[in-house]
């Protein structure tokens, strides 16, 4: 299992693998780290890292951990998840395409060509299987082109708009 973890603004790649004997092996940013963990109470984990013991208290509601009285803001991302891949693809470098995720019909153009959009703002609405899906901007920028028109049938993978 591989996770991208952000702790107080610093990014880490954490890899956890179980060997044939059932022991867990961990790597953090390509370095092997000897870790043993045990859950002591609900939301409390005892960690043994490199021979040192740590009590970690999780506060999932606030996305925080407390270790030795110090709080750490933590965000956990599974790089295999669709949401993480979409967020990564939404980088500010170069033009980004908004593609139809499924066959359907364009029912509304929310942002016309030339308009400024924020990351996550609606651009095009398509209808598929009697449900409307608003396709959002993958980044902050300007709508360079709208390649679809209202009423047009689209196939999965068709480019509907380009954001610069």
C-alpha positions in Angstrom: 0.0 0.0 0.0 1.3 3.4 -0.9 0.0 6.7 0.5 0.9 10.3 0.0 0.9 12.0 3.4 1.2 15.7 4.1 2.3 16.6 7.7 2.3 20.3 8.5 2.8 21.2 4.8 5.6 18.7 4.1 4.9 15.8 1.7 5.9 12.2 2.3 5.5 9.0 0.3 4.7 6.2 2.7 4.9 2.6 1.5 3.6 -0.3 3.7 4.1 -3.9 2.7 3.5 -7.1 4.5 6.0 -9.9 4.0 5.3 -13.7 3.9 5.8 -13.9 7.7 3.1 -11.3 8.3 5.6 -8.6 9.4 5.1 -5.1 8.1 7.9 -3.3 6.2 7.8 0.5 5.8 9.5 3.0 3.6 9.2 6.7 3.9 10.5 8.8 0.9 12.4 5.7 -0.4 14.1 5.0 3.0 13.5 1.9 5.0 12.1 2.7 8.4 11.7 0.1 11.2 8.3 0.6 12.7 6.2 -1.5 15.0 2.6 -0.3 15.9 0.0 -1.4 18.3 -3.4 0.1 18.9 -3.9 0.7 22.6 -7.2 2.5 22.7 -9.7 3.8 20.2 -7.8 6.6 18.4 -4.5 5.9 20.2 -1.6 4.1 18.6 1.7 3.1 20.3 4.6 3.3 17.7 8.1 2.0 18.1 10.3 3.7 15.5 14.0 2.9 15.4 13.9 1.8 19.0 12.0 4.9 20.3 8.5 4.8 21.6 5.8 7.3 20.7 2.1 7.6 21.7 0.1 9.0 18.8 -3.4 10.3 19.5 -5.5 10.8 16.4 -8.2 13.5 16.0 -9.7 12.5 12.6 -12.4 15.3 12.8 -9.7 17.9 12.7 -7.2 15.9 10.6 -4.7 16.1 13.4 -2.4 13.9 15.4 -0.8 14.7 18.7 2.6 13.2 19.6 4.2 14.2 22.9 1.8 17.1 23.3 2.7 18.6 19.9 -0.1 18.7 17.3 0.5 17.9 13.6 -1.9 18.7 10.7 -2.1 15.5 8.6 -3.7 14.9 5.2 -3.7 11.4 3.9 -4.1 10.6 0.2 -4.3 7.3 -1.6 -2.6 7.8 -5.0 -4.8 5.1 -6.5 -8.0 7.1 -5.7 -9.8 9.0 -8.4 -10.0 12.1 -6.3 -6.2 12.2 -5.8 -5.5 11.6 -9.5 -7.9 14.4 -10.5 -6.3 16.8 -8.0 -2.8 16.0 -9.3 -3.9 16.5 -12.8 -5.2 19.9 -11.9 -1.8 21.4 -11.6 -1.3 24.9 -12.9 1.1 24.0 -15.7 -0.3 24.2 -19.2 -3.8 23.9 -20.6 -6.2 21.3 -19.2 -9.0 19.5 -21.0 -12.4 18.8 -19.6 -13.5 15.5 -21.0 -16.8 13.7 -20.9 -16.6 10.9 -18.4 -19.5 9.0 -20.0 -21.7 9.2 -23.1 -24.5 11.8 -22.8 -26.0 15.0 -24.0 -24.8 18.6 -23.3 -27.6 20.4 -21.5 -25.9 23.6 -20.4 -22.7 25.6 -20.9 -21.9 27.2 -17.5 -18.8 29.1 -18.4 -18.5 30.5 -21.9 -15.2 30.8 -23.9 -13.1 33.7 -22.6 -14.5 33.7 -19.1 -12.4 33.3 -16.0 -13.0 30.3 -13.8 -11.8 29.1 -10.4 -10.6 25.6 -9.6 -13.6 23.4 -9.2 -16.1 25.8 -10.8 -18.7 24.4 -13.2 -18.0 24.6 -16.9 -20.3 22.2 -18.7 -23.3 20.1 -17.7 -24.0 16.8 -19.4 -27.0 14.5 -18.9 -26.4 10.8 -18.9 -29.0 8.2 -17.9 -31.4 10.9 -16.8 -28.9 12.4 -14.4 -27.2 15.8 -14.8 -23.4 15.9 -14.2 -21.6 19.2 -13.8 -18.1 19.0 -15.1 -15.7 21.3 -13.2 -12.6 23.2 -14.0 -9.4 21.3 -13.1 -7.6 24.5 -12.4 -8.0 28.3 -12.0 -7.7 30.0 -15.4 -9.5 31.1 -18.5 -11.9 29.0 -20.6 -9.9 29.0 -23.9 -12.4 27.0 -25.9 -15.8 25.3 -25.5 -15.9 22.5 -28.0 -19.4 21.3 -27.2 -22.8 22.9 -27.9 -26.1 22.6 -26.0 -28.0 19.6 -27.2 -24.9 17.9 -28.7 -24.4 14.2 -28.1 -21.0 13.3 -26.6 -19.1 10.1 -26.1 -16.9 9.2 -23.2 -13.5 10.8 -23.6 -14.7 13.6 -25.9 -13.0 17.0 -25.1 -15.7 19.5 -24.1 -13.6 22.5 -23.1 -10.0 23.6 -22.6 -8.9 25.7 -19.6 -5.7 27.7 -19.8 
